[in-house]
Amino acid sequence: MKQRVRAVLITPDNTMLLMKRIRPGIAPYWVIIGGGVEDSDTSREDALLREIREEIAGEAQVECLLHQLENPKGETEYFYLARIATWNFADRTGPEFQRDDRGEYVLEEIPLTAKAITEVNLLPQEISAVLRECLDRGDLHATA
């Protein structure tokens, strides 16, 4: 079964990086950065770091596994907490950005608050709820 990895990317400014998806005929929604685990990846964490490089030309430090779920396609998705200090969306190289039929991808930096997460249509809804619960408990915070 296919595995997917996602990075809850926390910046030094106490914000979170999300990808806003704009597709014809669908209300805009936001997703956590990441993608599929490839056979060439040595681990899920390796796949995650590759996806971050491809999607936002960033280098991150993976801290821990935050949540795991099964998506409607039957794929297991792993959500990791990670810290990121530098990225450059203009230098992204992911294959999805080369396709005209995928709609728009917009990198957005949102405050790391439950209120901000509630105000965007973050999918899947389960991870939105998990992040809000973590923030309410004080489990997510910027490093000093």
Secondary structure as a PSIPRED ss2 file (coil, helix, strand):
# PSIPRED VFORMAT (PSIPRED V4.0)

   1 M C   1.000  0.000  0.000
   2 K C   1.000  0.000  0.000
   3 Q E   0.000  0.000  1.000
   4 R E   0.000  0.000  1.000
   5 V E   0.000  0.000  1.000
   6 R E   0.000  0.000  1.000
   7 A E   0.000  0.000  1.000
   8 V E   0.000  0.000  1.000
   9 L E   0.000  0.000  1.000
  10 I E   0.000  0.000  1.000
  11 T C   1.000  0.000  0.000
  12 P C   1.000  0.000  0.000
  13 D C   1.000  0.000  0.000
  14 N C   1.000  0.000  0.000
  15 T E   0.000  0.000  1.000
  16 M E   0.000  0.000  1.000
  17 L E   0.000  0.000  1.000
  18 L E   0.000  0.000  1.000
  19 M E   0.000  0.000  1.000
  20 K E   0.000  0.000  1.000
  21 R E   0.000  0.000  1.000
  22 I E   0.000  0.000  1.000
  23 R E   0.000  0.000  1.000
  24 P C   1.000  0.000  0.000
  25 G C   1.000  0.000  0.000
  26 I E   0.000  0.000  1.000
  27 A E   0.000  0.000  1.000
  28 P E   0.000  0.000  1.000
  29 Y E   0.000  0.000  1.000
  30 W E   0.000  0.000  1.000
  31 V E   0.000  0.000  1.000
  32 I C   1.000  0.000  0.000
  33 I E   0.000  0.000  1.000
  34 G E   0.000  0.000  1.000
  35 G E   0.000  0.000  1.000
  36 G E   0.000  0.000  1.000
  37 V C   1.000  0.000  0.000
  38 E C   1.000  0.000  0.000
  39 D C   1.000  0.000  0.000
  40 S C   1.000  0.000  0.000
  41 D C   1.000  0.000  0.000
  42 T C   1.000  0.000  0.000
  43 S C   1.000  0.000  0.000
  44 R H   0.000  1.000  0.000
  45 E H   0.000  1.000  0.000
  46 D H   0.000  1.000  0.000
  47 A H   0.000  1.000  0.000
  48 L H   0.000  1.000  0.000
  49 L H   0.000  1.000  0.000
  50 R H   0.000  1.000  0.000
  51 E H   0.000  1.000  0.000
  52 I H   0.000  1.000  0.000
  53 R H   0.000  1.000  0.000
  54 E H   0.000  1.000  0.000
  55 E H   0.000  1.000  0.000
  56 I H   0.000  1.000  0.000
  57 A C   1.000  0.000  0.000
  58 G C   1.000  0.000  0.000
  59 E E   0.000  0.000  1.000
  60 A E   0.000  0.000  1.000
  61 Q E   0.000  0.000  1.000
  62 V E   0.000  0.000  1.000
  63 E E   0.000  0.000  1.000
  64 C E   0.000  0.000  1.000
  65 L E   0.000  0.000  1.000
  66 L E   0.000  0.000  1.000
  67 H E   0.000  0.000  1.000
  68 Q E   0.000  0.000  1.000
  69 L E   0.000  0.000  1.000
  70 E E   0.000  0.000  1.000
  71 N C   1.000  0.000  0.000
  72 P C   1.000  0.000  0.000
  73 K C   1.000  0.000  0.000
  74 G C   1.000  0.000  0.000
  75 E C   1.000  0.000  0.000
  76 T E   0.000  0.000  1.000
  77 E E   0.000  0.000  1.000
  78 Y E   0.000  0.000  1.000
  79 F E   0.000  0.000  1.000
  80 Y E   0.000  0.000  1.000
  81 L E   0.000  0.000  1.000
  82 A E   0.000  0.000  1.000
  83 R E   0.000  0.000  1.000
  84 I E   0.000  0.000  1.000
  85 A E   0.000  0.000  1.000
  86 T E   0.000  0.000  1.000
  87 W C   1.000  0.000  0.000
  88 N C   1.000  0.000  0.000
  89 F H   0.000  1.000  0.000
  90 A H   0.000  1.000  0.000
  91 D H   0.000  1.000  0.000
  92 R C   1.000  0.000  0.000
  93 T C   1.000  0.000  0.000
  94 G C   1.000  0.000  0.000
  95 P H   0.000  1.000  0.000
  96 E H   0.000  1.000  0.000
  97 F H   0.000  1.000  0.000
  98 Q H   0.000  1.000  0.000
  99 R C   1.000  0.000  0.000
 100 D H   0.000  1.000  0.000
 101 D H   0.000  1.000  0.000
 102 R H   0.000  1.000  0.000
 103 G C   1.000  0.000  0.000
 104 E E   0.000  0.000  1.000
 105 Y E   0.000  0.000  1.000
 106 V E   0.000  0.000  1.000
 107 L E   0.000  0.000  1.000
 108 E E   0.000  0.000  1.000
 109 E E   0.000  0.000  1.000
 110 I E   0.000  0.000  1.000
 111 P E   0.000  0.000  1.000
 112 L C   1.000  0.000  0.000
 113 T C   1.000  0.000  0.000
 114 A H   0.000  1.000  0.000
 115 K H   0.000  1.000  0.000
 116 A H   0.000  1.000  0.000
 117 I H   0.000  1.000  0.000
 118 T H   0.000  1.000  0.000
 119 E H   0.000  1.000  0.000
 120 V C   1.000  0.000  0.000
 121 N C   1.000  0.000  0.000
 122 L E   0.000  0.000  1.000
 123 L E   0.000  0.000  1.000
 124 P C   1.000  0.000  0.000
 125 Q H   0.000  1.000  0.000
 126 E H   0.000  1.000  0.000
 127 I H   0.000  1.000  0.000
 128 S H   0.000  1.000  0.000
 129 A H   0.000  1.000  0.000
 130 V H   0.000  1.000  0.000
 131 L H   0.000  1.000  0.000
 132 R H   0.000  1.000  0.000
 133 E H   0.000  1.000  0.000
 134 C H   0.000  1.000  0.000
 135 L H   0.000  1.000  0.000
 136 D H   0.000  1.000  0.000
 137 R H   0.000  1.000  0.000
 138 G C   1.000  0.000  0.000
 139 D C   1.000  0.000  0.000
 140 L C   1.000  0.000  0.000
 141 H C   1.000  0.000  0.000
 142 A C   1.000  0.000  0.000
 143 T C   1.000  0.000  0.000
 144 A C   1.000  0.000  0.000
